[in-house]
Amino acid sequence: MKTDDFDYYLPKELIAQTPLEKRDTSRMMVLDKLTGKTEDKTFTDLIDYLNPGDTLVLNDTKVLPARLIGHKPDTGAVIEVLMLKELEKDTWECLTRPAKRIHVGSIVSFSDKLKAECIEVKNDGLRVYKFIYEGIFLEILEELGQMPLPPYITEKLSDKDRYQTVYAKNLGSAAAPTAGLHFTEEYLEKIKNKKINVVFITLHVGLGTFRPVVVEDVSKHEMHEEYYEMSQDVAELLNKTKENGKRIIAVGTTSVRTLETIADDNGVFKAQSGTTKIFIYPGYKFKAVDALLTNFHLPKSTLIMLISALAGKDNVLKAYNHAVEEKYRFFSFGDCMFIK
């Protein structure tokens, strides 16, 4: 299986640069994973495809304002640091640009309140920094940090909250679980009122989101680790959902990866936390997820490979070509797809 097998043509103007004024007004394509048939709907039609007793699983991770712009005091060089993973208190693994200017011992100054010293050099532009500050670190980050928008979004985000889900709770992501951006609190209540379970798990989105697949052979791609957790209450409800013959419906590929990591070979869940490097591509046998709400993903990405595993590569690429023809909005701030 080749990476090029997951390519498709996408006009640049279809990449959504800003969120819609109202979260729940996006379009939604419905894809039947068995037949490949598609329907053009709107996001608020989602409830019509959910049944009482089904369980909707959302990722409640919260995005750190983790993009910091600083400079090297000795040379004045501008340095961009994207915080990816906390290794221990005040020590973070970060994506750095331009990384070649940063060596062990290099200092990056972001303001009078915040500096960072490089203590380890890694491959692929990664550096480990010890952050030096006075006061409360998260408050300083809120003041200085920018939302780590993906590189295909070139317009400035006027409201930081629009790159957070309305249910974001556990701080730690380097990117938003964007399928969840469509939900409002009112719409979630409407879903619950239909006797559909709504539960939350956590996966902190990390470096994998920013890494393209550069190998020719899909199976040779290696994912980076991401932290996840699931409570006992959620595990028990998911097991009950399965026992009752109802569906587990993931909101976003991050929820899929968490659920498929935790479920055992019989599809049984138990409370746990840890890190996952799971890579799902065609040929994978799903143990947990029955249906998926997701946004439209980049060509040749691990995410389009994941949804191809669920719905079939030919079905997905045909649906994507239809989305291009119908001028759907793509990627983080774009429209969504429900795979049933």
WOJO-V326699 format. One record per residue. N is the residue number from 1. RES is the residue in one small letter. BURIAL is 1 if it has 9 or more other C-alpha atoms within 8 Angstrom, else 0. D_LAST is the distance of its C-alpha to the last C-alpha in whole Angstrom. Layout:
n={N:N}
res={RES:RES}
burial={BURIAL:BURIAL}
d_last={D_LAST:D_LAST}
//
This chain:
n={1:2:3:4:5:6:7:8:9:10:11:12:13:14:15:16:17:18:19:20:21:22:23:24:25:26:27:28:29:30:31:32:33:34:35:36:37:38:39:40:41:42:43:44:45:46:47:48:49:50:51:52:53:54:55:56:57:58:59:60:61:62:63:64:65:66:67:68:69:70:71:72:73:74:75:76:77:78:79:80:81:82:83:84:85:86:87:88:89:90:91:92:93:94:95:96:97:98:99:100:101:102:103:104:105:106:107:108:109:110:111:112:113:114:115:116:117:118:119:120:121:122:123:124:125:126:127:128:129:130:131:132:133:134:135:136:137:138:139:140:141:142:143:144:145:146:147:148:149:150:151:152:153:154:155:156:157:158:159:160:161:162:163:164:165:166:167:168:169:170:171:172:173:174:175:176:177:178:179:180:181:182:183:184:185:186:187:188:189:190:191:192:193:194:195:196:197:198:199:200:201:202:203:204:205:206:207:208:209:210:211:212:213:214:215:216:217:218:219:220:221:222:223:224:225:226:227:228:229:230:231:232:233:234:235:236:237:238:239:240:241:242:243:244:245:246:247:248:249:250:251:252:253:254:255:256:257:258:259:260:261:262:263:264:265:266:267:268:269:270:271:272:273:274:275:276:277:278:279:280:281:282:283:284:285:286:287:288:289:290:291:292:293:294:295:296:297:298:299:300:301:302:303:304:305:306:307:308:309:310:311:312:313:314:315:316:317:318:319:320:321:322:323:324:325:326:327:328:329:330:331:332:333:334:335:336:337:338:339:340}
res={m:k:t:d:d:f:d:y:y:l:p:k:e:l:i:a:q:t:p:l:e:k:r:d:t:s:r:m:m:v:l:d:k:l:t:g:k:t:e:d:k:t:f:t:d:l:i:d:y:l:n:p:g:d:t:l:v:l:n:d:t:k:v:l:p:a:r:l:i:g:h:k:p:d:t:g:a:v:i:e:v:l:m:l:k:e:l:e:k:d:t:w:e:c:l:t:r:p:a:k:r:i:h:v:g:s:i:v:s:f:s:d:k:l:k:a:e:c:i:e:v:k:n:d:g:l:r:v:y:k:f:i:y:e:g:i:f:l:e:i:l:e:e:l:g:q:m:p:l:p:p:y:i:t:e:k:l:s:d:k:d:r:y:q:t:v:y:a:k:n:l:g:s:a:a:a:p:t:a:g:l:h:f:t:e:e:y:l:e:k:i:k:n:k:k:i:n:v:v:f:i:t:l:h:v:g:l:g:t:f:r:p:v:v:v:e:d:v:s:k:h:e:m:h:e:e:y:y:e:m:s:q:d:v:a:e:l:l:n:k:t:k:e:n:g:k:r:i:i:a:v:g:t:t:s:v:r:t:l:e:t:i:a:d:d:n:g:v:f:k:a:q:s:g:t:t:k:i:f:i:y:p:g:y:k:f:k:a:v:d:a:l:l:t:n:f:h:l:p:k:s:t:l:i:m:l:i:s:a:l:a:g:k:d:n:v:l:k:a:y:n:h:a:v:e:e:k:y:r:f:f:s:f:g:d:c:m:f:i:k}
burial={0:0:1:0:0:1:0:0:0:0:0:0:0:1:1:1:0:0:1:0:0:0:1:1:1:1:1:1:1:1:1:1:1:0:0:1:0:1:0:0:1:1:1:0:0:1:0:0:0:0:1:0:1:1:1:1:1:1:1:1:1:1:1:1:1:1:1:1:1:1:1:1:1:0:0:0:0:0:1:1:1:1:1:1:1:1:0:0:0:0:1:1:1:1:1:1:1:1:1:0:0:1:1:1:0:1:1:1:1:1:0:0:0:1:1:1:1:1:1:1:1:0:0:0:1:1:1:1:1:1:1:1:0:0:0:0:0:0:0:1:1:0:0:0:1:0:1:1:0:0:0:0:1:0:0:0:0:0:0:0:0:0:1:1:1:0:0:1:0:0:1:1:1:1:1:1:1:1:1:1:1:1:1:1:0:0:1:1:0:0:1:1:0:0:1:1:1:1:1:1:1:1:1:1:1:1:1:0:0:0:0:0:1:0:0:0:1:1:0:0:1:0:0:0:0:1:1:1:1:1:1:1:0:1:1:1:0:1:1:0:1:1:0:0:0:1:1:1:1:1:1:1:1:1:1:1:1:1:1:1:1:1:1:1:0:0:0:1:1:1:1:1:0:0:0:1:1:0:1:1:1:1:0:0:0:0:1:1:1:1:1:1:1:1:1:1:1:0:1:1:1:1:1:1:1:1:1:1:1:1:1:1:1:0:1:1:1:0:1:1:1:0:1:1:0:0:0:1:1:1:1:1:1:1:1:1:1:1:1:1}
d_last={25:26:25:26:23:21:23:22:24:24:27:28:28:24:25:25:28:28:25:25:27:25:22:20:20:18:16:12:11:7:6:5:6:9:10:10:10:10:11:14:14:15:14:16:13:11:12:12:8:10:12:15:16:12:14:13:15:16:19:22:25:27:28:32:34:35:36:40:42:46:49:51:54:56:55:53:50:47:44:41:39:36:35:33:34:36:38:41:42:43:42:39:38:37:36:40:41:43:43:46:48:47:49:50:52:51:51:48:49:47:49:52:50:48:48:47:49:47:48:46:45:41:40:37:39:38:41:42:44:46:45:49:49:51:49:45:43:40:42:43:40:39:42:42:38:36:32:31:29:28:30:29:29:33:33:35:32:34:33:32:29:27:26:25:23:24:24:25:28:29:30:30:28:29:26:23:20:19:15:17:20:18:18:22:23:23:20:19:22:20:17:19:21:18:19:16:17:17:19:20:21:23:23:26:24:27:29:26:24:28:28:27:27:30:31:30:29:25:26:29:28:28:26:28:28:27:27:25:25:24:26:27:26:22:22:23:21:18:20:20:17:16:19:18:15:13:10:11:9:11:12:13:14:17:16:14:17:19:17:17:21:22:20:22:22:21:19:21:22:25:26:27:28:29:28:25:25:22:21:18:18:17:18:17:16:14:16:14:10:7:5:7:9:11:14:15:17:21:22:23:21:20:17:16:17:15:11:13:13:10:9:12:15:16:12:12:16:16:13:16:19:17:17:21:22:20:22:19:21:20:20:21:22:20:17:13:10:6:4:0}
//
